Amino acid sequence: MRKIVLADRKKAAQRGWKMTEMWNISSNPHIRDKRKSSDLMSLVLIALLPATIFGVINFGIDALKVIVLSVTGSVLTEYVYEKLMHKK
């Protein structure tokens, strides 16, 4: 890893670049809003409903089983994590 970094520095020096020109460092691309995360996630769920319905219509009950198992697994995993970390 160190050799790669040194090689990159040598290439940059050969091209006349300074290290500050190589990396563009800026703040995180987060948008500040008064909405809560739970409100945004509700909108995401609403947006995913048409794709979910389309998938169940095209692929049948097996697609619905996969969706239900995935959501259940995700919720249970988050629940166990929060209990282990003594949250909520």
C-alpha positions in Angstrom: 0.0 0.0 0.0 2.8 2.4 0.9 4.5 1.8 -2.4 1.4 2.7 -4.3 1.0 5.9 -2.4 4.7 6.8 -3.0 4.3 6.0 -6.7 1.2 8.3 -6.9 3.2 11.1 -5.3 6.0 10.6 -7.8 3.5 10.7 -10.7 1.9 13.9 -9.2 5.3 15.5 -8.8 6.3 14.6 -12.4 3.1 16.2 -13.6 3.7 19.3 -11.6 0.8 18.8 -9.2 0.8 19.7 -5.6 -0.7 17.3 -3.1 -3.5 19.7 -2.4 -4.5 19.7 -6.1 -4.7 15.9 -6.1 -7.5 15.6 -3.5 -10.6 17.6 -3.4 -11.7 17.6 0.3 -15.2 19.0 1.1 -17.9 18.6 3.6 -20.4 15.7 3.5 -23.1 16.0 0.9 -26.0 15.9 3.4 -29.1 18.1 2.9 -30.4 19.7 6.0 -34.2 19.6 6.3 -36.8 19.8 9.0 -38.2 16.4 8.2 -37.4 13.5 10.4 -35.7 10.3 9.1 -38.9 8.3 9.8 -40.9 10.7 7.6 -38.4 10.3 4.7 -38.4 6.5 5.1 -42.2 6.5 4.9 -41.9 8.3 1.6 -39.4 5.7 0.4 -41.8 2.9 1.3 -44.6 4.6 -0.6 -42.3 5.0 -3.6 -41.4 1.3 -3.5 -45.0 0.1 -3.4 -45.5 0.1 -7.2 -42.3 -1.9 -7.8 -43.3 -4.3 -5.1 -46.8 -4.8 -6.5 -45.4 -5.2 -10.0 -42.9 -7.8 -8.8 -45.6 -9.8 -7.0 -47.8 -9.7 -10.0 -45.0 -10.9 -12.4 -43.3 -13.4 -10.1 -46.2 -14.6 -8.0 -46.4 -15.5 -4.3 -42.8 -16.5 -4.1 -41.7 -12.9 -4.6 -44.1 -11.9 -1.8 -42.5 -14.5 0.5 -39.0 -13.2 -0.3 -40.1 -9.6 0.5 -41.8 -10.6 3.8 -38.8 -12.7 4.9 -36.3 -9.9 4.0 -38.3 -7.2 5.9 -38.8 -9.5 8.9 -35.1 -10.4 9.0 -34.1 -6.7 8.8 -36.5 -5.7 11.6 -35.4 -8.6 13.8 -31.7 -7.8 13.2 -32.2 -4.2 14.1 -34.2 -5.1 17.2 -31.5 -7.5 18.4 -28.8 -5.0 17.7 -30.6 -2.3 19.7 -31.1 -4.6 22.6 -27.4 -5.6 22.6 -26.3 -2.0 22.5 -28.8 -1.0 25.2 -30.7 1.4 23.0 -34.4 2.2 23.4 
